[in-house]
Amino acid sequence: MSVVICGSVAYDNIMEFDGRFGDLILPDQIHILSVAFEVPKLRKEFGGCAGNIAYNLKLLGGDPHIIAAVGEDFGLYEAWLNKHQISTKFIKKIANKFTAQCFITTDSDNNQLTSFHPGAMDEGHLNPIPDGTDLQMGILAPDGKLGTQKHAEQLVSKSVPFIFDPGQGIPLFNKKELNHLIELANWIVVNEYEANLLSETTESSIGEIAKRVQAMVITKGASGSEIIVNAEMIPIDPVKAETEADPTGCGDAFRAALIYGICNEMSWEEMGRLGSLMGSIKVAKHGTQNHSFTLEELLHQL
């Protein structure tokens, strides 16, 4: 099951502030905001959608090939991927750039302040889909705009079917550009908010978008998910987690389940249940790549 995964590879810097942002941010002084938060807890995690999806797919026994652009500081992440036997041969290092970085500060009310530095990710278009690789399918996860467009065209030219997963990158594209990417895609996966934004930007209903692909999957967090196939909506129930430590990366775990299911000709109901199960396992661990399971364990629970 050789799969190409296009998207971001990033370091996640997660900080926890013991107080409340609202106690230090004065609404009538917002125009001259100058405030510092002491964050006694800091975690640096390996993340990025492509990295997360590849990690989960490898746990399922897949052969993921990440297509991403990273910076000169990629060494720690590269060692992590090598440790888990995830191929890095198609990851391109860009000189004088940092690997994409996400900085998240969370307060005691779980409010978040997030900053994202794309760094080398914006050079993803310089890293084409390789020739001579027997690929069963691909996924276009959130990435730089030009990289997403070029990789979509390249996958089509190589007759490799792919999932379009625009995520938080939807605002990068206008109506015409999104419609073109939908036309090229075989499947679409988005969360509930992204589905509505995609609908609004393309000026098409979610049902109309779904008719243009083989299936459209809409994840809804703790409410489960919906899969639209042949104008039929298949509801997928959530799986209750043992504990809810960190929801970040649950969507990427779900996407890996879809890839596994498509490659192994599972039914959409089975894929959805597998995705919900993987999401529940991930949410019980902090970070996006610190959980583990075996395929046998999962299949026994479906």
C-alpha positions in Angstrom: 0.0 0.0 0.0 2.3 2.8 -1.3 0.7 6.2 -0.8 2.0 9.7 -1.5 1.1 12.2 1.2 1.5 15.9 0.2 1.3 18.5 2.9 3.0 20.2 5.8 5.7 18.8 8.1 5.9 21.1 11.1 7.2 21.5 14.7 4.4 22.2 17.2 5.4 24.4 20.1 2.6 24.0 22.7 2.6 26.3 25.8 0.2 26.4 28.7 -0.6 29.6 30.6 -2.0 29.0 34.1 -4.2 32.1 34.1 -6.9 33.5 31.9 -6.1 35.7 28.8 -9.1 37.8 29.7 -7.6 38.9 33.0 -4.6 40.4 31.3 -6.0 41.7 28.0 -7.8 45.0 28.6 -10.6 45.5 26.0 -10.3 49.3 26.0 -6.5 49.1 25.5 -6.5 46.5 22.6 -5.3 49.1 20.2 -2.0 49.4 22.2 -1.8 45.8 23.2 1.5 44.8 24.9 1.2 41.8 27.1 3.4 38.9 28.1 2.3 35.5 29.4 4.6 33.3 31.6 4.2 29.7 30.3 5.6 27.3 32.8 4.7 24.3 30.6 6.2 23.9 27.1 6.0 20.9 24.8 7.7 20.6 21.4 6.0 18.0 19.3 6.4 16.6 15.8 3.4 17.7 13.7 2.1 19.0 10.4 -0.7 17.3 8.5 1.5 15.2 6.2 3.7 14.0 9.1 0.7 13.1 11.2 -1.1 11.2 8.5 2.0 9.3 7.6 2.6 8.4 11.2 -0.9 6.9 11.5 -0.8 5.2 8.2 2.5 3.5 9.1 0.9 2.2 12.3 -1.8 0.6 10.0 1.0 -1.1 8.0 1.0 1.3 5.1 3.9 2.6 3.1 3.6 6.4 3.2 5.8 8.7 1.1 5.8 12.2 2.4 6.1 15.0 -0.2 7.0 18.1 1.7 9.5 21.0 1.9 11.4 21.5 5.2 14.1 23.7 6.5 17.6 23.3 7.7 16.4 22.5 11.2 14.7 19.3 10.1 17.2 17.0 11.7 15.3 16.1 14.9 12.1 15.4 12.9 14.0 13.4 10.3 15.5 11.2 13.1 11.9 10.7 14.5 10.6 9.6 11.1 13.6 7.3 10.5 13.0 5.7 14.0 9.5 4.8 12.9 10.6 3.6 9.5 8.7 6.3 7.6 10.4 7.2 4.4 12.0 10.7 4.1 13.5 10.3 0.6 11.0 12.5 -1.1 11.2 15.3 1.5 13.1 18.3 0.2 15.3 20.5 2.4 15.3 24.2 1.5 18.4 26.2 2.3 18.1 29.2 4.6 14.6 28.3 5.7 13.0 27.0 8.9 10.7 24.0 8.9 7.2 25.2 9.4 6.5 26.1 13.0 3.2 26.4 15.0 3.2 28.3 18.3 0.1 27.6 20.5 -0.5 29.2 23.9 -3.5 27.8 25.8 -5.0 29.4 29.0 -6.9 27.8 31.9 -10.2 28.2 30.0 -8.7 26.4 26.9 -8.7 29.6 24.9 -5.8 29.6 22.4 -3.5 32.1 20.8 -1.8 30.6 17.7 0.9 31.8 15.4 2.0 29.8 12.3 5.3 30.3 10.4 5.1 28.4 7.1 8.8 28.7 6.4 10.0 26.1 3.9 6.4 24.9 3.4 5.8 27.7 1.0 8.4 26.2 -1.3 6.5 22.9 -1.6 6.0 23.5 -5.4 9.8 22.9 -5.8 9.3 19.3 -4.8 7.4 17.4 -7.5 5.7 14.1 -7.3 8.5 11.6 -8.1 8.5 9.4 -11.2 9.0 5.7 -11.2 7.1 5.1 -7.9 4.2 2.6 -7.9 1.6 4.7 -6.1 -1.8 3.3 -5.2 -3.2 6.7 -4.2 -2.4 10.1 -2.7 -3.7 12.8 -0.5 -3.4 16.6 -0.8 -3.3 17.8 2.8 -3.0 21.5 3.7 0.2 22.9 2.1 1.4 26.0 0.3 -1.0 27.2 -2.4 1.2 26.7 -5.5 2.4 23.3 -4.1 -1.2 22.1 -3.8 -2.0 23.1 -7.3 1.1 21.6 -8.9 0.8 18.4 -7.0 -2.8 18.0 -8.0 -2.0 18.3 -11.7 1.0 16.0 -11.3 -1.1 13.2 -9.6 -3.7 13.4 -12.4 -1.0 13.2 -15.0 0.4 10.1 -13.4 -3.1 8.6 -13.1 -2.9 8.5 -9.3 -6.3 9.0 -7.6 -6.2 11.3 -4.6 -8.1 12.8 -1.7 -8.4 16.6 -1.6 -8.1 17.7 2.1 -7.9 21.5 1.9 -8.3 22.1 5.6 -7.3 25.5 6.9 -5.9 26.3 3.4 -9.3 27.0 1.9 -8.9 30.8 2.1 -5.8 30.6 -0.1 -7.9 29.8 -3.1 -10.6 31.6 -5.0 -13.8 30.1 -6.4 -12.3 29.1 -9.7 -9.2 27.5 -8.2 -11.2 25.5 -5.6 -13.6 24.2 -8.3 -10.7 23.1 -10.4 -9.1 21.2 -7.5 -12.5 19.5 -6.8 -12.8 18.5 -10.5 -9.3 16.8 -10.3 -10.0 15.0 -7.0 -11.5 11.6 -6.5 -12.5 12.2 -2.8 -12.9 15.1 -0.5 -12.4 15.2 3.3 -13.1 18.3 5.5 -14.4 19.1 8.9 -17.8 20.6 9.4 -16.6 24.2 9.4 -14.4 23.6 6.4 -17.3 22.0 4.5 -19.4 25.2 5.0 -16.5 27.4 4.0 -15.9 25.3 0.9 -19.6 25.6 0.1 -19.6 29.3 0.5 -16.4 30.0 -1.5 -17.4 27.7 -4.4 -21.1 29.0 -4.2 -22.2 25.3 -4.3 -24.1 23.4 -1.8 -22.4 20.6 0.1 -24.6 18.1 -1.7 -23.6 19.6 -5.1 -19.9 19.3 -4.2 -20.3 15.7 -3.1 -21.9 14.8 -6.5 -18.6 15.8 -8.2 -16.5 13.3 -6.4 -16.8 9.6 -5.5 -17.3 10.4 -1.8 -17.2 13.5 0.5 -16.3 12.9 4.1 -17.2 15.5 6.8 -15.8 15.0 10.2 -17.7 16.5 13.2 -15.4 15.9 16.2 -17.2 14.4 19.2 -20.4 14.2 17.1 -18.8 11.6 14.7 -18.8 12.1 10.9 -20.9 12.0 7.8 -19.9 10.3 4.5 -21.8 11.3 1.4 -21.7 8.7 -1.4 -24.0 8.7 -4.4 -26.2 11.3 -2.8 -26.7 9.1 0.3 -25.5 10.3 3.7 -23.9 7.7 5.8 -23.8 8.7 9.5 -20.7 7.5 11.5 -21.0 7.4 15.3 -18.1 8.6 17.4 -16.1 6.3 19.6 -15.8 7.5 23.2 -12.2 8.0 24.3 -10.8 6.7 27.6 -9.7 10.3 28.3 -9.7 13.5 26.3 -6.1 14.8 26.6 -5.6 16.6 23.3 -7.8 16.7 20.2 -5.1 18.0 17.9 -4.3 15.5 15.2 -7.5 13.5 15.5 -8.6 14.5 12.0 -5.3 13.4 10.6 -5.7 10.0 12.3 -9.2 9.7 10.7 -7.7 10.5 7.2 -5.1 7.8 7.6 -8.0 5.4 8.2 -9.7 6.5 5.0 -6.6 5.9 3.0 -6.2 2.4 4.5 -9.8 1.7 3.8 -9.8 2.9 0.2 -6.6 0.9 -0.6 -8.1 -2.2 1.0 -11.6 -1.9 -0.5 -13.4 -1.5 2.8 -17.0 -0.3 2.9 -17.5 3.4 3.8 -19.1 2.4 7.0 -16.1 0.3 8.0 -13.7 3.1 7.1 -15.7 5.6 9.1 -15.7 3.3 12.2 -12.0 2.8 11.8 -11.5 6.5 11.6 -13.6 7.1 14.7 -11.7 4.5 16.6 -8.3 5.9 15.6 -9.4 9.4 16.6 -10.5 8.2 20.1 -7.0 6.6 20.5 -5.2 9.7 19.5 -7.3 12.1 21.6 -6.2 10.2 24.8 -2.6 11.3 24.2 -0.9 14.7 24.2 0.7 15.6 20.8 -0.1 14.2 17.4 2.4 11.4 17.1 2.6 9.9 20.6 -0.1 7.3 20.4 0.3 3.7 19.3 -1.8 0.7 18.3 -1.6 -2.4 16.1 -3.8 -3.1 13.1 -4.9 -6.3 14.7 -6.1 -4.5 17.8 -8.2 -2.1 15.7 -9.8 -4.7 13.4 -11.0 -6.7 16.4 -12.8 -3.6 17.7 -14.7 -2.8 14.4 
